[in-house]
Amino acid sequence: MRGEKVALGPAGLGLIPQLQRWLNDFEVGRTTWGVLPLTLEDAEARYQRNTGEGSVSFIIYERPTMRTIGTTLLTEIDHRHRTASFGLVIGERDCWGKGYGTETTRLMLDYAFNALDLHNVMLTMQAYNKGAMRTYEKAGFRIIGRRREAHRLGGRFYDEIFMDCLATEFEGSGLSALHPVE
Ligand SMILES: CC(C)(COP(=O)(O)OP(=O)(O)OC[C@H]1O[C@@H](n2cnc3c(N)ncnc32)[C@H](O)[C@@H]1OP(=O)(O)O)[C@@H](O)C(=O)NCCC(=O)NCCS
């Protein structure tokens, strides 16, 4: 899937060493994996989980160089209820704040709603992750609730934030143009 700033392609085994490097960067890992060291085996196990049954993972490429800069995924895909959970990591820190996260999130919502035919996509994040919250809101997610003081970091408690987006709320699909017309 191509956007203006990023492109998404299938995640293969080559992602594992990069995943390990990204998640061992404390600034990246604390918002996703946590603060424990991640071995190559841990990264591989995580990769296997995220590419197995009920999950779809992509590599995020920076355009136009096609440098690998992160990964994004849908997990817990449930075709009966048409729901899934969303995740995103831009692991190369020099790529933060350039609009890549917003565009990636929009491409993934488009994929969820218009390729997989899902209806509700949700995510969880920590309240201190202001960049993620703004990114997800810009892309179409809205806050639906919070679990109070459920995350502890640096001697403080933070709320866990729940956000979701419905297919009926998502605008500006690129993929719907590919749907057959009667
Ligand atoms: C969080 C993350 C996905 C955001 O992606 P990004 O490409 O850096 O974000 P964008 O450039 O698309 O920015 C979107 C909006 O968020 C704002 N923003 C980005 N980072 C911010 C920060 N650290 N603090 C405050 N606002 C921030 C931008 O200013 C922009 O808002 P604006 O258009 O009103 O100015 C990315 O930084 C990342 O992957 N971080 C590490 C892992 C992580 O936290 N993943 C999410 C776990 S829930």
The ligand as an ORCA input file, in Angstrom:
! r2SCAN-3c Opt
* xyz 0 1
  C       3.916      7.683     18.300
  C       4.284      7.611     16.823
  C       3.539      6.473     16.164
  C       3.872      8.945     16.170
  O       4.237      8.903     14.794
  P       4.901     10.179     14.108
  O       5.146      9.876     12.699
  O       6.056     10.598     14.933
  O       3.717     11.254     14.249
  P       3.255     12.336     13.156
  O       4.458     13.018     12.578
  O       2.308     11.685     12.196
  O       2.518     13.394     14.074
  C       1.114     13.421     14.255
  C       0.757     14.511     15.246
  O       1.288     14.197     16.545
  C       2.105     15.249     17.005
  N       3.218     14.654     17.718
  C       4.092     13.723     17.257
  N       4.974     13.406     18.222
  C       4.656     14.171     19.299
  C       5.177     14.282     20.625
  N       6.239     13.555     21.035
  N       4.571     15.148     21.493
  C       3.501     15.864     21.105
  N       2.941     15.792     19.860
  C       3.531     14.964     18.976
  C       2.576     15.977     15.751
  O       2.951     17.311     16.040
  C       1.333     15.887     14.888
  O       0.347     16.801     15.302
  P       0.085     18.192     14.487
  O      -0.141     17.809     13.046
  O      -1.095     18.776     15.154
  O       1.339     19.019     14.640
  C       5.825      7.411     16.649
  O       6.484      8.509     17.222
  C       6.332      6.125     17.284
  O       6.236      5.056     16.686
  N       6.889      6.197     18.510
  C       7.498      5.043     19.202
  C       6.550      3.870     19.460
  C       5.173      4.297     19.947
  O       5.033      5.106     20.848
  N       4.154      3.687     19.338
  C       2.782      3.898     19.730
  C       2.432      3.008     20.867
  S       0.741      3.203     21.322
*
